[in-house]
Amino acid sequence: MRRIPFIALLTTILIAACSQKPVPLTTPTIVPTPYPNTLYVDPNISLGEISALVYGSNYGPWIALSLDALEPAYNSGVTILRFPAGSWGDHNNVTNIQIYQFMSFVEKMGAAALIHVRLLGGTPEQAAEMVRYVNKEMKYDVLYWGIGNEPTLYDGELKNKGESYDIERFNQEWRAFAEAMKKVDSSIKLVGPEINQFSFDHSGGSTNFGERDELWMQEFLKVNGDLVDIVSFHRYPFPLSNVSGPASIEELRINAQEWDKIIVQLREMIHKETGRDIPIAVTEFNSDYSKSVGGESTPDSHYNAIWLGDVLGSLIKNGVFMANQWMLTSKGGYGGWGLVGRTELYPSYYTYQMYKMFGDELVYSSSDDPDLSIFTAKRGDGALTIIVINLSLEEQTKALRVADQSSVKGEAWLFDPTHNAENIGTVELSGDVKFPAQSITLFILK
C-alpha cells in the first residue's frame, strides 16, 4: 500500500512534541480531486493514524454522574476525560478524595486522564504537589496536564478585585507552573494555553475575538513554545451575541465548514512561532456556550448531535491529537451539553456510539457536496469503515464509489431522528445511495 503523509502523521506529531529541535512543517500531499456528484473512497491511499484521544469529554466533581448514568458512561466510547473541567478548577482546590474518585472512574471507563491544575488563585508549589501526589505517591501516571482554564477571561473577573490580567502575566505564570511541574515529573505532557476561543474569523462577533485570540496564542507560542507539548484552545461558535439566542439549524449547518480552517490556521501559526510541529487539542468544544436547552439546534438537540459528528470528522481529517466535547454529563441548571443525563441519553451520545465503530487509520475519501461529508478509515480487523453525514433537512441521494469496485456489500448503521445508532442490516453499495435527513450513516465493509 502506498502511504501518503497528510498534514502530520501521529507518529511525527508525537516525536515533534517530545523534541525541542525545529522540524519542517509537514506539507499535505496533493491527493485526487473530488469526483463530481460522487462520494468517493480510495482505500489504497492512507492518510495516517487517527489519534484515539479525539473522542474525549469533560468531567468534574461539581457535576457527578448519577448511579443510573454510570453504565452508559462506561460504554460511551469516550477515550479521555479532562478534569476538573471548566472554571471550577480555578476557584477550588481539588482534594485527594476527588482525585481518587476520578481516577477510579477513568479506570472503569478504560479512558485516559487530562488534569488541569489551579492557576487563578493557585501557586506553582501547589501545582507541583498535585503532580507529585498523583504520579509519584499514588502512581496514577497521568501523562497529560493543563495549567488553568480560559485565562483570556481572568481579566474580567479580577477587575472586580482591582487587579488586571494580560498575556504577559499569563505567560510568566504559566512558565513558572510548567517548570515546577516538570521538575517533579519530567515525563508529563503539558497542554496549553487553553484560551476560551480560537477562530480564523476576525469579524468581531462575541465568539470571534479575532485579534485578541490570535495575539494570546501567538505570544504564548513565542514565550512558552519550548515547554508546551500540546497546543490547546476552546471553541463555542454560538451564541453570536448576548441577545441573539441559540443558533438556528442553518447557522449550525454553515458553521460545520469552519473547523478545517481553524486547524489549518493554528498549525501554520505553531510552526511559524516555534519552528516545529506540535500536536493540537480542542479541550472544550460544543456549539453553544450558553445553557440553552429545548430548541431545534441547542446542545441537547438531534441536529446538534449531527453537527458534532461532522466536527469530529473534520478534527480527525485534520490530524487533531485530542478533542474533548463539553461535557460528559449535564442536568438541572447546567444546560444540555451532556452525553448522558441523570437517567436519559442525549442525542450526542449516539454520535460517539457511531464513532466507536470507526477505524484507526484514515484513508482518502472525498465529497463535492457541502451538505454531505464523508470520512473513511481502516480498522485493525481489516474492515473498511465509511461515515457519511447528511447535514441537510432533506434526504440526499448520491453515488458512493469505493475505488474501482462497481459494487460492495457491508453492514449499515444509522443515526437519524428515528434511529439511535442502530444496525439496519446488510446493504449493497452500487450506484446511488439514499442518506436520510439529519443523519450519520456508517458502513462497515469486510
C-alpha positions in Angstrom: 0.0 0.0 0.0 1.3 3.5 -0.8 1.2 5.8 2.2 0.8 9.5 1.7 1.6 11.9 4.5 -1.4 14.2 5.2 -0.8 17.3 7.4 1.0 15.4 10.1 1.1 11.7 10.9 0.5 10.9 14.5 4.0 9.4 14.9 5.6 12.5 13.5 3.5 14.6 15.8 4.5 12.7 18.9 8.1 12.8 18.1 7.9 16.6 17.5 6.1 17.1 20.8 8.9 15.4 22.7 11.7 17.2 20.9 12.8 20.8 21.2 14.5 20.7 17.8 12.8 22.5 14.9 11.3 20.2 12.3 9.9 21.1 8.9 6.2 21.7 8.6 4.6 18.7 7.0 3.2 19.6 3.6 0.0 17.9 2.7 0.5 15.7 -0.4 -1.8 16.6 -3.3 -4.5 13.9 -3.5 -7.1 13.3 -6.2 -9.7 15.9 -6.6 -13.3 15.0 -5.7 -15.3 13.1 -8.3 -18.2 15.2 -9.5 -21.5 14.4 -7.8 -19.9 11.3 -6.2 -18.8 10.2 -2.7 -15.5 8.6 -3.5 -13.3 6.3 -1.4 -9.8 5.1 -2.2 -8.7 2.6 0.5 -5.2 2.4 -1.1 -4.4 6.0 -0.1 -3.5 6.0 3.6 -3.6 9.4 5.4 -2.1 8.2 8.6 -3.2 7.1 12.1 -6.2 8.5 13.8 -5.5 9.6 17.4 -7.6 7.7 19.9 -7.9 10.8 22.0 -10.1 12.7 19.6 -13.1 11.1 21.4 -12.7 12.9 24.7 -15.0 14.8 27.0 -15.0 16.9 30.2 -15.9 15.9 33.7 -15.6 17.4 37.2 -16.6 16.9 40.9 -19.2 19.7 40.5 -21.5 17.6 38.4 -21.2 13.9 39.2 -22.9 11.1 37.4 -26.0 9.5 38.8 -25.9 5.8 39.5 -28.2 5.2 36.5 -25.8 7.0 34.3 -22.7 5.0 35.2 -23.1 2.1 32.8 -23.9 4.3 29.8 -20.9 6.4 30.6 -18.7 3.3 30.7 -19.9 2.4 27.3 -19.9 5.8 25.8 -16.8 5.4 23.7 -15.1 8.4 25.4 -11.4 7.9 25.5 -10.1 10.7 27.6 -11.6 12.9 30.3 -10.5 16.4 31.2 -10.7 17.1 34.9 -11.8 19.1 36.9 -13.2 20.8 33.8 -14.2 24.4 33.3 -13.7 27.3 35.7 -14.4 25.2 38.8 -10.7 24.2 38.9 -9.6 27.8 39.1 -12.0 28.6 42.0 -11.5 25.4 44.1 -8.7 23.2 45.2 -9.1 19.6 44.1 -9.0 17.2 47.1 -7.2 13.9 47.3 -10.5 12.0 47.6 -11.8 13.8 44.4 -8.7 12.7 42.6 -9.2 9.1 43.8 -12.8 9.1 42.7 -12.0 10.5 39.4 -9.1 8.1 38.7 -11.3 5.1 39.7 -14.0 6.3 37.3 -11.5 6.8 34.5 -10.1 3.3 35.0 -13.6 1.8 34.8 -14.2 3.7 31.6 -10.9 2.5 30.1 -10.1 6.1 29.4 -7.1 8.4 29.8 -7.0 11.5 32.0 -6.1 15.1 31.5 -5.8 17.0 34.8 -5.6 20.8 34.9 -4.1 22.4 38.0 -5.4 25.6 39.5 -3.8 28.7 38.0 -6.0 31.6 39.2 -5.6 31.6 43.0 -3.0 28.8 42.8 0.7 28.6 43.1 3.5 26.7 41.3 4.2 24.9 44.5 0.6 23.7 44.8 0.7 22.5 41.2 3.9 20.6 41.7 2.5 19.0 44.8 -0.5 17.8 42.7 1.8 16.2 40.2 3.8 14.6 43.0 0.7 13.2 44.7 -0.9 11.9 41.6 2.1 10.4 39.8 4.6 9.7 42.5 2.7 8.9 45.6 -0.4 7.4 44.1 1.4 6.2 40.9 -1.6 7.0 38.6 1.0 8.0 35.9 -1.3 10.7 34.4 0.5 11.9 31.3 -1.5 15.0 30.2 -1.6 18.1 32.4 -3.1 21.6 31.8 -2.5 24.8 33.7 -5.6 26.8 34.4 -8.8 27.2 32.4 -9.5 30.0 29.9 -7.0 32.7 31.1 -8.3 35.0 28.5 -11.3 35.6 30.8 -9.3 36.2 34.0 -9.1 40.0 33.5 -12.8 40.5 33.6 -13.1 38.5 36.8 -10.1 40.2 38.5 -11.3 43.7 37.7 -13.8 43.4 40.5 -10.9 43.0 42.8 -8.9 45.9 41.4 -6.5 43.7 39.5 -5.7 43.2 35.8 -4.6 40.1 33.9 -3.0 40.2 30.5 -1.0 37.9 28.2 2.3 38.9 29.7 1.2 38.0 33.2 -0.2 34.7 32.0 2.9 33.7 30.1 5.1 34.4 33.1 2.8 32.5 35.5 2.3 29.6 33.1 6.0 29.1 32.7 6.6 29.1 36.4 4.0 26.5 36.9 5.2 24.4 34.0 8.8 24.4 35.2 7.7 23.4 38.8 5.5 20.6 37.5 8.2 19.2 35.1 10.7 19.3 37.9 8.6 16.8 39.8 7.9 14.6 36.8 9.7 15.3 33.5 7.7 12.8 31.6 4.4 14.7 31.8 3.0 16.4 28.7 1.8 19.9 29.2 -1.3 21.2 27.4 -1.9 24.9 26.9 -2.8 27.8 26.7 -6.5 26.7 27.0 -7.8 30.0 25.8 -11.6 30.4 25.7 -12.0 30.8 21.9 -9.9 30.5 18.8 -11.2 31.0 15.3 -10.0 32.1 11.8 -12.8 34.6 11.8 -11.9 38.2 12.7 -15.4 39.6 12.2 -15.6 40.7 15.8 -18.7 38.7 16.8 -18.9 37.7 20.5 -17.4 34.3 19.9 -14.9 35.5 17.3 -12.5 37.7 19.2 -10.1 37.6 16.3 -7.1 39.6 17.0 -7.3 39.0 20.8 -7.3 35.2 20.4 -4.6 35.4 17.8 -2.4 37.6 20.0 -2.8 35.4 23.0 -1.9 32.3 21.0 1.0 33.9 19.2 2.6 35.4 22.3 2.1 32.1 24.2 3.8 30.2 21.5 6.7 32.7 21.4 7.3 32.6 25.1 6.3 29.1 26.1 6.5 27.1 22.8 9.6 25.4 24.1 7.7 23.9 27.1 4.2 23.2 25.8 3.7 19.7 24.4 0.2 20.0 23.1 -1.3 23.4 21.9 -4.9 23.8 23.0 -7.9 26.0 22.7 -11.7 26.0 23.3 -14.3 26.7 20.7 -18.0 27.5 21.1 -19.2 29.3 17.9 -22.6 30.4 19.4 -24.4 32.4 20.5 -23.2 35.3 18.3 -24.2 37.9 20.9 -25.7 38.2 24.4 -29.2 38.8 22.9 -29.1 36.6 19.7 -30.1 33.3 21.4 -29.1 29.9 20.2 -28.0 29.2 16.7 -30.5 28.2 14.1 -30.2 24.9 12.2 -29.0 26.9 9.2 -26.3 28.6 11.2 -25.1 25.3 12.6 -25.0 23.8 9.1 -22.8 26.6 7.8 -20.6 26.5 10.9 -19.6 22.9 10.3 -17.4 24.2 7.5 -15.3 26.4 9.7 -13.3 23.8 11.6 -11.0 22.8 8.7 -9.9 26.5 8.5 -9.3 26.8 12.3 -7.0 23.8 12.5 -5.0 24.7 9.3 -4.5 28.3 10.6 -3.4 27.2 14.0 -1.0 24.6 12.6 0.6 27.3 10.4 0.9 29.6 13.4 2.5 27.0 15.6 5.2 26.3 13.0 5.8 30.0 12.3 6.3 30.8 16.0 8.1 27.7 17.2 9.7 26.3 14.1 8.2 22.8 14.8 5.0 20.9 14.6 3.2 20.5 17.9 0.1 18.4 18.4 -3.2 20.2 18.7 -6.0 19.7 21.2 -9.5 21.2 21.3 -10.1 20.6 25.0 -13.6 22.2 25.2 -16.0 22.4 22.3 -19.7 22.4 21.6 -22.0 24.5 19.5 -23.2 26.9 22.3 -21.6 28.1 25.5 -24.9 29.2 27.0 -27.3 27.0 28.9 -29.9 26.9 26.1 -32.0 23.8 26.0 -35.1 22.5 24.3 -34.5 24.1 20.9 -34.2 22.6 17.4 -30.5 23.1 17.5 -29.5 23.7 21.1 -26.8 21.4 22.5 -29.4 18.8 23.6 -30.9 18.5 20.2 -30.7 15.9 17.5 -29.3 18.4 15.0 -26.5 19.4 17.4 -25.5 15.7 17.5 -25.3 15.6 13.7 -23.2 18.8 13.7 -21.0 17.3 16.4 -20.4 14.2 14.2 -19.3 16.5 11.3 -17.0 18.5 13.5 -15.4 15.3 14.9 -14.8 14.1 11.3 -13.2 17.4 10.5 -10.9 17.2 13.5 -9.9 13.7 12.6 -9.3 14.6 9.0 -7.1 17.5 10.1 -4.9 15.4 12.3 -6.1 16.8 15.7 -4.5 14.9 18.6 -7.1 15.4 21.3 -10.6 16.7 21.4 -12.9 17.0 24.5 -16.5 17.6 23.9 -18.3 19.7 26.6 -19.4 17.6 28.5 -19.9 14.0 29.7 -23.0 14.7 31.8 -25.3 17.6 32.4 -28.6 18.0 34.3 -30.6 20.5 36.2 -29.3 24.1 35.6 -26.2 23.0 33.8 -27.5 23.1 30.3 -27.9 20.4 27.7 -24.3 19.8 26.7 -24.0 16.3 28.2 -23.8 12.9 26.5 -25.7 11.4 29.5 -28.2 12.9 31.9 -29.5 11.6 35.2 -31.5 8.8 33.6 -31.6 9.8 29.9 -29.2 9.7 27.0 -28.8 12.9 25.0 -28.6 12.7 21.2 -24.9 13.4 21.1 -24.3 10.1 23.0 -25.2 8.3 19.8 -22.7 10.3 17.8 -20.0 8.7 19.9 -21.6 5.3 19.5 -21.2 5.6 15.8 -17.6 6.6 16.0 -16.8 3.7 18.4 -17.0 1.5 15.3 -14.8 3.8 13.1 -11.3 2.7 12.2 -7.9 3.9 13.4 -6.2 4.5 10.1 -7.6 7.4 8.0 -7.9 6.8 4.2 -8.8 9.1 1.4 -12.4 10.0 0.7 -14.0 13.0 -1.0 -17.3 14.8 -1.4 -18.1 17.8 -3.6 -21.4 18.4 -1.7 -21.2 20.8 1.4 -24.2 19.0 3.0 -22.7 15.5 2.6 -19.5 14.8 4.5 -17.6 11.5 4.1 -14.9 10.2 6.4 -13.2 6.8 5.9 -10.9 4.6 7.9 -9.5 1.1 8.2 -9.9 -1.0 11.4 -7.5 -3.4 12.9 -9.8 -6.3 11.9 -9.3 -5.4 8.2 -12.7 -3.7 7.8 -13.1 -0.5 5.8 -15.4 1.9 7.6 -17.2 4.8 5.9 -19.1 7.5 7.7 -21.4 9.8 5.7 -23.1 12.7 7.4 -26.1 14.5 5.9 -26.4 18.0 7.4 -29.4 18.7 5.2 -33.0 18.7 6.4 -33.9 16.6 3.3 -33.0 13.1 2.2 -30.0 13.2 -0.2 -29.2 10.7 -2.9 -25.6 10.4 -4.1 -23.4 7.9 -5.8 -21.0 6.1 -3.5 -17.9 4.6 -5.1 -15.2 2.6 -3.5 -12.1 2.7 -5.7 -12.7 0.9 -9.0 -15.3 -1.6 -7.5 -18.7 -1.4 -9.1 -20.5 -2.9 -6.1 -19.6 -3.7 -2.5 -21.6 -5.1 0.4 -21.4 -4.2 4.0 -23.2 -3.7 7.3 -25.0 -0.4 7.8 -25.7 1.6 10.9 -27.9 4.6 11.1 -28.3 7.6 13.4 -31.2 9.9 12.4 -34.3 11.3 14.0 -35.8 7.8 14.2 -32.8 5.5 14.6 -30.4 5.7 17.6 -27.2 4.3 16.1 -29.0 1.1 15.0 -27.9 -1.7 12.8 -30.1 -1.6 9.7 -28.7 -4.7 8.1 -26.6 -5.6 5.1 -26.7 -3.2 2.2 -25.2 -3.3 -1.3 -23.4 -0.1 -2.4 -23.8 0.2 -6.1 -24.7 3.4 -7.8 -26.9 5.9 -5.9 -27.3 5.6 -2.1 -30.0 7.4 -0.1 -29.0 9.3 3.0 -31.8 10.3 5.4 -32.1 13.9 6.5 -30.1 14.9 9.6 -28.2 11.6 9.7 -25.0 9.8 10.3 -24.7 6.6 8.3 -21.9 4.1 9.0 -20.9 1.4 6.5 -18.7 -1.5 7.6 -17.1 -3.3 4.7 -15.2 -6.5 5.4 
